[in-house]
C-alpha cells in the first residue's frame, strides 16, 4: 500500500494526468502504467509488478511458499541498490525493496527538478 501511494503521486506527475484516482485503476493497472525506460520509475517497475503476481498466488493457495525465482526483478534491483546485502528469505527481500521503490518513485520539488 505504501508503494501504491507513491505510484499515485508519480503517475499524474509523469504523464500530466489530472484526477488519476477517478479512473479507479487497480494496483496492477497502475504498475503497468509505469514507464519502461528513461525514468527512475522504469528501474523499479519490474520489481513492483512481481509482488502483485506473488500476492495473487496467495489468493489461490494460502500455504504458498515464495521462492527467490519468483522475485528475480526485485533481487536484481536490490543487487544494485543494496550492494552486498544478502537476504535470508524472499519476504525479507520484498520488504527491503519497498523503500527502494518508494525512493525511485519520489518526485522532487519543482525547484530541485
Buried (B, 14 or more C-beta within 10 A) or exposed (E): EEBBEBBBBBBBEBEEEEEBEEEEBEBBEBBBBBBEEEBBBEBBBBBBBBBBEBEEEEEEEEEBEBEEEBBEBBBEBBEEBBEEEEBEEBEEBBEBBBEBBBEBBEBEEEEEE
